[in-house]
């Protein structure tokens, strides 16, 4: 089964935006944003995704990528 890979770090680097600045713009804590950035989450609220895309001037597909060969951390 495939896996969704988060590419937030790449988009942030392209925009030269720090974690602190993005957290302020999005309105989430640095800790929660860091978990999103490192992929240590299992879900993202659409409102958070919308705020991230607004702050980074990007599309959800710039941040989220599907890896059909990836191994999920949540396998049974």
Secondary structure, 3 states (H helix, E strand, C coil): CCEEEECHHHHHHHHCCCHHHHHHHHCCCHHHHHHHHHCCCCCCCHHHHHHHHHHHCCCHHHHEEEECCCCCCCCC
